[in-house]
């Protein structure tokens, strides 16, 4: 075979590999996109849970403050 014949054979052989790599890359990109979407959902849930926990803690602290104020007013009659 001539060297040009080998070049054609190599080019022909590499085409399916390139197509397979492109297909594989699209699959990987789809998986990455899916994972990123799931991470965003988890982050959103985590943020919502944190906000809910902070609200609950805020309520508890306000109740404690109200109780302490009541105790203070009870110990210092006007």
SVG drawing of the C-alpha trace seen along z (x, -y; Angstrom):
<svg xmlns="http://www.w3.org/2000/svg" viewBox="-46 -52 50 54">
<polyline fill="none" stroke="black" stroke-width="0.4" points="0.0,0.0 1.1,-3.5 1.4,-6.0 -1.7,-7.9 -3.7,-4.7 -2.7,-4.3 -3.8,-7.9 -7.2,-7.2 -7.6,-4.1 -6.5,-5.9 -9.0,-8.7 -11.8,-6.2 -11.0,-4.4 -10.9,-7.6 -14.3,-8.8 -16.3,-6.3 -14.1,-6.9 -14.7,-10.7 -18.4,-10.1 -18.3,-7.8 -16.3,-10.4 -18.8,-13.1 -21.7,-10.9 -19.9,-10.1 -19.2,-13.7 -22.9,-14.6 -23.8,-11.8 -21.3,-13.1 -22.6,-16.6 -26.1,-15.4 -25.0,-13.6 -23.2,-16.7 -26.2,-18.8 -28.4,-16.3 -26.0,-16.3 -25.8,-20.1 -29.6,-20.3 -29.8,-17.8 -27.2,-19.8 -29.2,-23.0 -32.3,-21.2 -30.3,-20.0 -28.9,-23.5 -32.4,-25.0 -33.7,-22.4 -30.8,-23.1 -31.3,-26.8 -35.1,-26.4 -34.3,-24.0 -31.8,-26.5 -34.3,-29.4 -37.0,-27.2 -34.5,-26.4 -33.5,-30.0 -37.2,-31.0 -37.9,-28.4 -34.8,-29.5 -35.9,-33.1 -39.3,-32.2 -37.7,-30.3 -35.4,-33.3 -38.3,-35.7 -40.2,-33.5 -37.2,-33.4 -36.8,-37.2 -40.5,-37.6 -40.2,-35.2 -37.1,-37.0 -38.9,-40.4 -41.9,-39.0 -39.5,-37.6 -37.8,-40.9 -41.0,-42.9 -42.2,-40.4 -39.1,-40.9 -39.2,-44.7 -42.7,-45.9 -43.3,-49.5"/>
</svg>
